[in-house]
Amino acid sequence: VRDGGHAEAVAWTDDDVGARFAARNGFRETRRKPVSVLRLDEAELPALDAPSGVRLLPLVDLADRLRELHSLAMAAHRDDPADPLDAEQSFEDWLRDDLGVPDLEYRGSVVAVAADRLAALAFVSSDGVGRAENEFTGTHPDFRGRGLATFVKLSTLHWARAQGIREIRTGNDAENAPMLAINAKLGYVPAGVRRKHVKTLT
């Protein structure tokens, strides 16, 4: 990582053993994200009713609108307490780091369209054998307060259950009260803490 010109290395841990390992190797803990889980094989999901004037498109249908999707993602990240630097990704870095996730589900990940603008998104990945994770859910500031984040995240849950996925996890910053409230409304329950660690390389 250092030879590639980077000043820091970032690692995430999911338990105390991993956190102690990171500390022994010179990583300092910088942030914590509550992790929540929803058992789809036991959940009663609300019906997926689109808000008035809103339609849903799967990510696979947006190949010709990727620059617009990048703008939406950056706007949604801008006030994300987890890592506001995500809002400064170039288009090329975003293609690699977000759309390049190997297990990203292009049919399960969705975007809400309102007045022909990309208004909200929810990305989901899966291991293909029964487990999935919400990658990122966000709404453009111009469209907040209309329930779109709940709508797109709920869409990923309906898709996941239809694929036979039994369990879906999500990690959200402890300061992201609106998304934590959405998780609680949809039935997610606490399942641990994910910790961010940083090691200075220079």
Rosetta blueprint (number, residue, H / E / L):
1 V L
2 R L
3 D L
4 G L
5 G L
6 H L
7 A L
8 E E
9 A E
10 V E
11 A E
12 W E
13 T E
14 D L
15 D L
16 D H
17 V H
18 G H
19 A H
20 R H
21 F H
22 A H
23 A H
24 R H
25 N L
26 G L
27 F L
28 R E
29 E E
30 T E
31 R E
32 R E
33 K E
34 P E
35 V E
36 S E
37 V E
38 L E
39 R E
40 L L
41 D L
42 E L
43 A L
44 E L
45 L L
46 P L
47 A L
48 L L
49 D L
50 A L
51 P L
52 S L
53 G L
54 V E
55 R E
56 L E
57 L E
58 P E
59 L H
60 V H
61 D H
62 L L
63 A H
64 D H
65 R H
66 L H
67 R H
68 E H
69 L H
70 H H
71 S H
72 L H
73 A H
74 M H
75 A H
76 A H
77 H H
78 R L
79 D L
80 D L
81 P L
82 A L
83 D L
84 P H
85 L H
86 D H
87 A H
88 E H
89 Q L
90 S L
91 F H
92 E H
93 D H
94 W H
95 L H
96 R H
97 D H
98 D L
99 L L
100 G L
101 V L
102 P L
103 D L
104 L E
105 E L
106 Y L
107 R L
108 G L
109 S L
110 V E
111 V E
112 A E
113 V E
114 A E
115 A L
116 D L
117 R E
118 L E
119 A E
120 A E
121 L E
122 A E
123 F E
124 V E
125 S E
126 S E
127 D L
128 G L
129 V L
130 G L
131 R E
132 A E
133 E E
134 N E
135 E E
136 F E
137 T E
138 G E
139 T E
140 H L
141 P H
142 D H
143 F H
144 R L
145 G L
146 R L
147 G L
148 L H
149 A H
150 T H
151 F H
152 V H
153 K H
154 L H
155 S H
156 T H
157 L H
158 H H
159 W H
160 A H
161 R H
162 A H
163 Q L
164 G L
165 I L
166 R L
167 E E
168 I E
169 R E
170 T E
171 G E
172 N L
173 D L
174 A L
175 E L
176 N L
177 A H
178 P H
179 M H
180 L H
181 A H
182 I H
183 N H
184 A H
185 K H
186 L H
187 G L
188 Y L
189 V E
190 P E
191 A E
192 G E
193 V E
194 R E
195 R E
196 K E
197 H E
198 V E
199 K E
200 T E
201 L L
202 T L
